[in-house]
Amino acid sequence: MSIAFSPAQQNANPQPQINPLEPVAGQSDGNFFMTLLVAQIKNQNPLEPSDPSQFVNQLVQLNQMDNSKKMLGELKANSQMMHDLQVLTLGNHVGSTVAVNGGAITLDKDAISGQFSLESPAKKVSLVITGADQQRTVVDLGSKPVGDVAFNFDPKKLGLQPGPYSLSVETDSKEKANVEVFGVIKSVNLSNGLPMVSIAGLGDFPVAAISKLKGHSV
């Protein structure tokens, strides 16, 4: 008995064709490049061989690319490690009093205390509290000498509703002063992968907004 195979039957289960110029799954960029380089050398015209310096330049470029990829991976790993350490370190400061820039705070019902520094004496100094609606509340602090000036105010007594505000200083000498406010860290949270500290009576702040760590409250 003889069995005949038709061409259609022979091609029913064709073997997959492998393109030698396509990278194989799991093959590194370096190995794939070397495969192409060897193929280029084998198939070059013997009467017009390629300039060897071109191969050297290609290998140098490949080595630089691999080193860059390795360095990028190490930088990402180090960045993640620093991020984790930062979160852990901040967790140890929950309950600590800190100073943050008063340029953007969220007032609650708690009294607020802070300070700013003057480089020259002023006969008239005012703390200006500006709401999101640009409504200004001016607190007269009187005359102040050179140096640190402490202040405090009660939002309820000033009729300030909870919400976002900014603090600034006005003096008769037109000096600009950076205002710091004090608060206690309640918690450390992650927002879009970035550590944020929640400060009682002031709102949430990025770590960069903290200007001073004053330690745990007694």
C-alpha positions as CSV (number, residue, x, y, z in Angstrom):
1,M,0.0,0.0,0.0
2,S,1.3,3.4,-0.9
3,I,0.2,6.7,0.5
4,A,0.6,9.8,-1.5
5,F,1.0,13.2,0.1
6,S,-0.2,16.3,-1.7
7,P,1.8,19.6,-1.5
8,A,-1.1,21.1,0.5
9,Q,-0.7,18.3,3.1
10,Q,3.0,18.8,3.3
11,N,2.6,22.5,4.0
12,A,-0.3,22.0,6.5
13,N,2.0,22.5,9.5
14,P,4.9,24.7,8.2
15,Q,7.8,25.3,10.5
16,P,8.2,28.9,11.7
17,Q,10.8,30.8,9.8
18,I,13.5,32.5,11.8
19,N,14.8,35.8,10.5
20,P,18.5,36.0,11.6
21,L,18.2,39.8,11.6
22,E,15.5,39.9,14.2
23,P,16.3,39.7,17.9
24,V,15.3,36.5,19.6
25,A,13.2,36.8,22.7
26,G,15.5,37.1,25.7
27,Q,18.5,38.1,23.6
28,S,20.3,41.2,24.9
29,D,20.9,44.3,22.8
30,G,24.6,43.6,23.0
31,N,24.3,40.0,21.7
32,F,22.0,41.1,18.9
33,F,24.4,43.8,17.9
34,M,27.3,41.4,17.7
35,T,25.2,39.0,15.6
36,L,24.6,41.9,13.1
37,L,28.2,42.9,13.2
38,V,29.4,39.3,12.5
39,A,26.9,39.1,9.6
40,Q,28.2,42.4,8.2
41,I,31.8,41.2,8.3
42,K,31.0,37.9,6.7
43,N,29.0,39.4,3.9
44,Q,31.2,42.4,3.1
45,N,32.8,42.6,-0.4
46,P,36.3,41.1,-0.1
47,L,37.6,43.5,-2.8
48,E,36.2,46.5,-0.9
49,P,36.4,45.6,2.8
50,S,34.8,47.9,5.3
51,D,37.0,50.3,7.3
52,P,37.9,48.5,10.6
53,S,37.6,51.8,12.4
54,Q,33.9,51.8,11.6
55,F,33.6,48.5,13.5
56,V,35.5,49.9,16.4
57,N,33.3,53.0,16.5
58,Q,30.2,50.8,16.5
59,L,31.6,48.7,19.4
60,V,32.4,51.9,21.3
61,Q,28.9,53.2,20.8
62,L,27.4,49.9,21.9
63,N,29.5,49.9,25.0
64,Q,28.5,53.5,25.8
65,M,24.8,52.6,25.3
66,D,25.1,49.6,27.6
67,N,26.9,51.6,30.3
68,S,24.2,54.3,30.1
69,K,21.4,51.8,30.5
70,K,23.2,50.3,33.5
71,M,23.8,53.7,35.0
72,L,20.1,54.6,34.5
73,G,19.1,51.4,36.2
74,E,21.4,52.1,39.2
75,L,20.1,55.7,39.4
76,K,16.5,54.5,39.5
77,A,17.3,51.9,42.2
78,N,19.2,54.5,44.3
79,S,16.3,57.0,43.9
80,Q,13.8,54.4,45.1
81,M,16.1,53.6,48.1
82,M,16.4,57.3,49.0
83,H,12.7,57.7,48.7
84,D,12.0,54.8,51.0
85,L,14.6,56.1,53.5
86,Q,13.0,59.5,53.4
87,V,9.6,58.2,54.1
88,L,10.9,56.1,57.0
89,T,12.8,59.1,58.4
90,L,9.8,61.3,58.2
91,G,7.7,58.7,60.0
92,N,10.0,59.1,63.0
93,H,9.2,62.8,63.1
94,V,5.4,62.4,63.6
95,G,4.6,64.5,66.6
96,S,7.5,66.9,66.0
97,T,7.0,70.6,65.6
98,V,8.2,72.0,62.3
99,A,8.4,75.3,60.5
100,V,7.0,75.7,57.0
101,N,6.8,78.6,54.6
102,G,3.6,80.6,55.2
103,G,3.1,81.4,51.5
104,A,0.4,78.8,51.1
105,I,-1.3,77.3,54.1
106,T,-4.7,75.9,54.9
107,L,-6.2,77.4,58.1
108,D,-8.4,75.4,60.3
109,K,-9.8,76.6,63.7
110,D,-6.6,76.3,65.6
111,A,-4.5,79.3,66.7
112,I,-1.4,79.9,64.5
113,S,2.0,80.9,65.6
114,G,5.1,81.7,63.6
115,Q,7.9,84.1,63.0
116,F,9.8,86.2,60.5
117,S,13.1,88.1,60.5
118,L,13.8,91.8,59.9
119,E,17.1,93.1,58.7
120,S,16.3,96.7,59.7
121,P,14.1,98.2,62.5
122,A,10.6,99.2,61.5
123,K,8.2,101.6,63.2
124,K,5.1,99.9,61.7
125,V,5.0,96.1,61.0
126,S,1.8,94.3,59.9
127,L,1.1,90.6,59.2
128,V,-1.2,90.3,56.2
129,I,-3.5,87.2,55.8
130,T,-4.8,86.9,52.3
131,G,-7.6,84.5,51.4
132,A,-8.2,82.7,48.1
133,D,-10.7,85.5,47.2
134,Q,-7.8,88.0,47.7
135,Q,-9.6,89.4,50.8
136,R,-6.9,90.8,53.1
137,T,-6.9,90.7,56.9
138,V,-4.2,92.9,58.5
139,V,-2.8,92.2,62.0
140,D,-0.9,95.2,63.4
141,L,2.3,94.1,65.2
142,G,3.5,97.6,66.1
143,S,7.2,98.6,65.9
144,K,9.9,95.9,65.8
145,P,13.7,95.9,66.1
146,V,16.1,94.0,64.0
147,G,16.0,90.2,64.3
148,D,13.3,87.5,64.7
149,V,9.7,88.7,65.2
150,A,7.3,86.2,66.7
151,F,3.5,86.4,66.1
152,N,0.3,84.4,66.7
153,F,-3.3,84.8,65.8
154,D,-6.6,83.0,66.2
155,P,-8.5,82.5,62.9
156,K,-11.8,82.3,64.8
157,K,-11.3,85.7,66.5
158,L,-10.4,87.3,63.2
159,G,-13.5,85.8,61.5
160,L,-11.4,83.7,59.1
161,Q,-13.2,80.7,57.7
162,P,-11.3,77.4,57.2
163,G,-9.5,77.3,53.8
164,P,-6.4,78.3,51.9
165,Y,-4.5,81.5,52.8
166,S,-1.2,83.1,52.4
167,L,0.8,85.1,54.9
168,S,3.0,88.1,54.2
169,V,4.7,91.0,56.0
170,E,4.3,94.7,55.4
171,T,6.6,97.3,57.0
172,D,7.0,101.1,56.6
173,S,10.5,100.4,55.3
174,K,9.1,98.2,52.5
175,E,11.3,95.3,53.6
176,K,10.2,91.9,52.4
177,A,10.4,89.1,55.0
178,N,9.9,85.4,54.7
179,V,7.1,84.2,57.0
180,E,7.4,80.8,58.7
181,V,4.5,79.2,60.6
182,F,4.8,76.4,63.2
183,G,2.8,73.2,63.4
184,V,3.0,69.6,64.5
185,I,3.4,66.7,62.0
186,K,0.3,64.5,62.3
187,S,1.2,62.0,59.6
188,V,3.3,61.2,56.5
189,N,1.4,60.3,53.4
190,L,2.3,59.4,49.8
191,S,0.7,61.5,47.1
192,N,1.5,60.4,43.5
193,G,4.5,58.6,44.9
194,L,5.9,61.7,46.7
195,P,6.0,61.9,50.5
196,M,3.7,64.6,52.0
197,V,3.5,65.7,55.6
198,S,0.2,66.6,57.2
199,I,0.7,69.4,59.7
200,A,-2.0,70.2,62.3
201,G,-3.9,73.4,61.5
202,L,-1.8,74.1,58.4
203,G,-2.6,71.4,55.8
204,D,-0.5,69.1,53.7
205,F,3.0,70.1,52.5
206,P,5.8,68.5,50.4
207,V,8.9,67.8,52.3
208,A,10.7,70.7,50.6
209,A,8.4,73.1,52.3
210,I,9.8,72.3,55.7
211,S,12.3,74.9,56.7
212,K,13.0,73.8,60.3
213,L,12.6,70.7,62.5
214,K,12.0,71.9,66.1
215,G,11.7,68.5,67.7
216,H,9.0,66.7,69.6
217,S,6.6,68.7,71.7
218,V,7.0,68.2,75.5
